[in-house]
Amino acid sequence: MAYRKLGRDSSARKALFRSVLVALFKNEKIETTVAKAKEVSGLAAKMITLAKQGDLHARRQVLAFLVDEQVTTKLFDEIAQKYQERQGGYTRIYKLGPRRGDAAEMAVIELV
């Protein structure tokens, strides 16, 4: 299996990734579980790569996934410009240790 299911069906997983990505691009740093952070890292790289293209088709592709227009605008106008010279590795994951309630391994994912 090439990806984590995270205990959800495909539509719930897609909705989870969408909301985590919107939060990541809005705040540029979020706290989540290690598994979610690792999955979202690859998706964030795809979105930033599309945003770096900067054309209308790329904007529509990103908007189709993220749905939030304000975040899409921020991604294209601010975040993509910041990474114009960078060839990848847009996110960084720090492990924080276990969560108090269920001992799930927690991490901070941030834009570099």
DOKOLTOR-832733 format. One record per residue: residue number from 0; x, y, z of N, C-alpha, C in turn; residue in one letter. Coordinates in steps of 0.02 Angstrom, whole numbers, plus 50000, padded with zeros to 5 digits. Example, Ala and Ser with C-alpha at 12.3 -4.5 7.8 and 13.67 -1.06 7.14 Angstrom:
<nodes>
(node 0,(50660,49716,50390),(50615,49775,50390),(50660,49835,50390),'A'),
(node 1,(50642,49888,50354),(50684,49947,50357),(50645,50002,50394),'S'),
</nodes>
This chain:
<nodes>
(node 0,(50042,49941,50000),(50000,50000,50000),(50045,50062,50000),'M'),
(node 1,(50031,50108,49955),(50074,50166,49946),(50054,50226,49988),'A'),
(node 2,(49997,50223,50023),(49975,50280,50062),(49941,50257,50126),'Y'),
(node 3,(49933,50304,50173),(49901,50289,50237),(49826,50299,50232),'R'),
(node 4,(49787,50254,50260),(49714,50261,50258),(49688,50305,50315),'K'),
(node 5,(49725,50308,50370),(49707,50349,50427),(49638,50334,50456),'L'),
(node 6,(49616,50272,50448),(49552,50250,50477),(49491,50283,50447),'G'),
(node 7,(49496,50304,50384),(49441,50339,50351),(49430,50311,50281),'R'),
(node 8,(49369,50320,50255),(49358,50302,50185),(49386,50358,50141),'D'),
(node 9,(49386,50348,50076),(49422,50394,50031),(49395,50465,50033),'S'),
(node 10,(49329,50474,50037),(49301,50541,50036),(49317,50578,50102),'S'),
(node 11,(49315,50543,50158),(49331,50574,50222),(49406,50591,50225),'A'),
(node 12,(49447,50548,50196),(49520,50560,50193),(49535,50622,50151),'R'),
(node 13,(49501,50628,50094),(49511,50685,50050),(49489,50750,50085),'K'),
(node 14,(49433,50747,50120),(49409,50806,50157),(49458,50825,50213),'A'),
(node 15,(49485,50775,50247),(49535,50787,50299),(49596,50822,50271),'L'),
(node 16,(49623,50795,50216),(49683,50824,50185),(49669,50896,50162),'F'),
(node 17,(49609,50906,50134),(49590,50973,50111),(49591,51022,50169),'R'),
(node 18,(49560,51004,50225),(49556,51050,50281),(49624,51061,50313),'S'),
(node 19,(49666,51009,50317),(49733,51017,50345),(49776,51061,50300),'V'),
(node 20,(49771,51052,50234),(49809,51093,50187),(49788,51167,50191),'L'),
(node 21,(49722,51179,50194),(49698,51248,50199),(49725,51280,50262),'V'),
(node 22,(49724,51243,50319),(49752,51270,50381),(49827,51283,50376),'A'),
(node 23,(49862,51237,50343),(49935,51244,50335),(49952,51307,50294),'L'),
(node 24,(49918,51316,50238),(49933,51374,50196),(49909,51439,50228),'F'),
(node 25,(49856,51436,50267),(49830,51496,50301),(49877,51518,50357),'K'),
(node 26,(49899,51470,50398),(49939,51486,50457),(50014,51475,50448),'N'),
(node 27,(50033,51439,50395),(50102,51421,50378),(50136,51375,50428),'E'),
(node 28,(50098,51353,50478),(50125,51307,50529),(50066,51278,50568),'K'),
(node 29,(50063,51211,50573),(50009,51180,50611),(50035,51120,50650),'I'),
(node 30,(49998,51101,50701),(50015,51042,50741),(49964,50987,50725),'E'),
(node 31,(49990,50928,50709),(49947,50872,50691),(49985,50807,50707),'T'),
(node 32,(49956,50750,50689),(49991,50687,50701),(50046,50678,50649),'T'),
(node 33,(50095,50636,50664),(50151,50624,50618),(50125,50595,50552),'V'),
(node 34,(50079,50547,50556),(50053,50514,50495),(50019,50565,50449),'A'),
(node 35,(49977,50608,50478),(49942,50659,50438),(49993,50708,50409),'K'),
(node 36,(50042,50728,50449),(50093,50775,50426),(50131,50748,50366),'A'),
(node 37,(50150,50684,50370),(50188,50653,50315),(50146,50649,50251),'K'),
(node 38,(50082,50633,50257),(50038,50629,50198),(50027,50698,50168),'E'),
(node 39,(50015,50747,50211),(50000,50815,50188),(50061,50848,50156),'V'),
(node 40,(50121,50829,50178),(50182,50859,50152),(50187,50851,50076),'S'),
(node 41,(50172,50792,50051),(50175,50780,49979),(50122,50820,49941),'G'),
(node 42,(50062,50824,49970),(50008,50862,49938),(50025,50937,49937),'L'),
(node 43,(50055,50961,49990),(50074,51031,49994),(50125,51047,49939),'A'),
(node 44,(50172,51001,49929),(50223,51011,49877),(50190,51015,49808),'A'),
(node 45,(50140,50972,49795),(50105,50974,49731),(50069,51040,49721),'K'),
(node 46,(50036,51065,49774),(49999,51128,49769),(50047,51187,49757),'M'),
(node 47,(50103,51187,49793),(50151,51242,49784),(50182,51240,49714),'I'),
(node 48,(50196,51180,49689),(50223,51173,49622),(50174,51199,49570),'T'),
(node 49,(50110,51183,49579),(50059,51210,49534),(50056,51287,49540),'L'),
(node 50,(50059,51312,49601),(50056,51384,49611),(50115,51420,49579),'A'),
(node 51,(50173,51388,49578),(50232,51418,49547),(50223,51426,49472),'K'),
(node 52,(50182,51383,49441),(50168,51391,49369),(50131,51456,49357),'Q'),
(node 53,(50084,51471,49402),(50051,51536,49402),(49999,51548,49348),'G'),
(node 54,(49984,51500,49305),(49935,51512,49252),(49864,51496,49276),'D'),
(node 55,(49815,51513,49236),(49745,51505,49254),(49727,51432,49265),'L'),
(node 56,(49753,51388,49223),(49738,51316,49230),(49762,51289,49297),'H'),
(node 57,(49823,51308,49316),(49851,51286,49381),(49809,51314,49438),'A'),
(node 58,(49788,51377,49433),(49747,51408,49485),(49681,51370,49492),'R'),
(node 59,(49651,51351,49437),(49587,51314,49440),(49596,51244,49469),'R'),
(node 60,(49653,51212,49454),(49668,51146,49482),(49675,51150,49558),'Q'),
(node 61,(49712,51201,49582),(49721,51210,49654),(49655,51226,49687),'V'),
(node 62,(49616,51271,49657),(49552,51291,49685),(49503,51232,49687),'L'),
(node 63,(49508,51187,49639),(49464,51128,49639),(49479,51083,49699),'A'),
(node 64,(49542,51081,49720),(49559,51040,49778),(49549,51077,49844),'F'),
(node 65,(49574,51139,49849),(49571,51175,49913),(49504,51207,49927),'L'),
(node 66,(49466,51226,49875),(49400,51257,49879),(49400,51328,49908),'V'),
(node 67,(49446,51345,49953),(49448,51410,49985),(49484,51461,49941),'D'),
(node 68,(49447,51512,49917),(49476,51560,49870),(49529,51604,49902),'E'),
(node 69,(49520,51625,49965),(49569,51667,49998),(49636,51632,50006),'Q'),
(node 70,(49633,51568,50024),(49694,51529,50033),(49728,51518,49966),'V'),
(node 71,(49689,51505,49914),(49717,51496,49847),(49752,51559,49824),'T'),
(node 72,(49721,51617,49837),(49752,51681,49819),(49818,51691,49857),'T'),
(node 73,(49818,51675,49922),(49879,51682,49962),(49933,51635,49935),'K'),
(node 74,(49913,51574,49917),(49960,51524,49891),(49994,51550,49828),'L'),
(node 75,(49955,51578,49782),(49983,51601,49718),(50022,51666,49726),'F'),
(node 76,(49996,51713,49766),(50026,51780,49770),(50086,51784,49818),'D'),
(node 77,(50082,51749,49875),(50135,51755,49925),(50180,51693,49928),'E'),
(node 78,(50150,51636,49940),(50189,51575,49953),(50229,51553,49892),'I'),
(node 79,(50197,51552,49833),(50231,51530,49772),(50290,51576,49755),'A'),
(node 80,(50282,51641,49768),(50336,51688,49754),(50397,51675,49799),'Q'),
(node 81,(50382,51655,49861),(50436,51641,49909),(50478,51581,49888),'K'),
(node 82,(50447,51533,49853),(50482,51472,49834),(50500,51469,49760),'Y'),
(node 83,(50499,51525,49726),(50511,51526,49654),(50579,51495,49635),'Q'),
(node 84,(50630,51506,49675),(50697,51480,49660),(50708,51409,49688),'E'),
(node 85,(50663,51386,49730),(50672,51322,49765),(50644,51264,49723),'R'),
(node 86,(50680,51208,49721),(50660,51152,49679),(50619,51099,49715),'Q'),
(node 87,(50603,51110,49777),(50564,51061,49816),(50581,51068,49889),'G'),
(node 88,(50554,51024,49930),(50567,51027,50002),(50537,51089,50033),'G'),
(node 89,(50472,51099,50022),(50439,51160,50045),(50415,51155,50117),'Y'),
(node 90,(50411,51094,50144),(50386,51086,50212),(50438,51053,50257),'T'),
(node 91,(50431,51065,50322),(50475,51035,50372),(50431,51006,50426),'R'),
(node 92,(50449,50946,50450),(50410,50912,50502),(50453,50903,50564),'I'),
(node 93,(50429,50929,50621),(50462,50919,50685),(50419,50872,50727),'Y'),
(node 94,(50449,50820,50755),(50412,50776,50800),(50409,50807,50870),'K'),
(node 95,(50351,50801,50902),(50341,50831,50968),(50336,50781,51024),'L'),
(node 96,(50323,50717,51009),(50312,50668,51061),(50239,50649,51064),'G'),
(node 97,(50221,50605,51111),(50153,50579,51114),(50101,50630,51139),'P'),
(node 98,(50040,50624,51112),(49984,50666,51134),(49958,50638,51201),'R'),
(node 99,(49937,50682,51245),(49917,50663,51312),(49857,50614,51312),'R'),
(node 100,(49807,50626,51271),(49746,50586,51274),(49754,50514,51251),'G'),
(node 101,(49783,50505,51192),(49786,50438,51162),(49856,50416,51143),'D'),
(node 102,(49906,50454,51163),(49977,50439,51150),(49994,50436,51075),'A'),
(node 103,(49953,50469,51034),(49970,50473,50962),(50031,50517,50954),'A'),
(node 104,(50077,50498,50911),(50139,50535,50899),(50121,50601,50864),'E'),
(node 105,(50139,50657,50894),(50121,50723,50867),(50180,50755,50833),'M'),
(node 106,(50165,50802,50787),(50216,50837,50749),(50192,50906,50730),'A'),
(node 107,(50240,50950,50716),(50225,51016,50688),(50248,51014,50615),'V'),
(node 108,(50204,51032,50570),(50223,51039,50499),(50221,51112,50482),'I'),
(node 109,(50275,51137,50450),(50277,51208,50433),(50307,51217,50364),'E'),
(node 110,(50291,51274,50334),(50322,51292,50271),(50391,51317,50285),'L'),
(node 111,(50440,51295,50247),(50510,51313,50259),(50521,51387,50245),'V'),
</nodes>
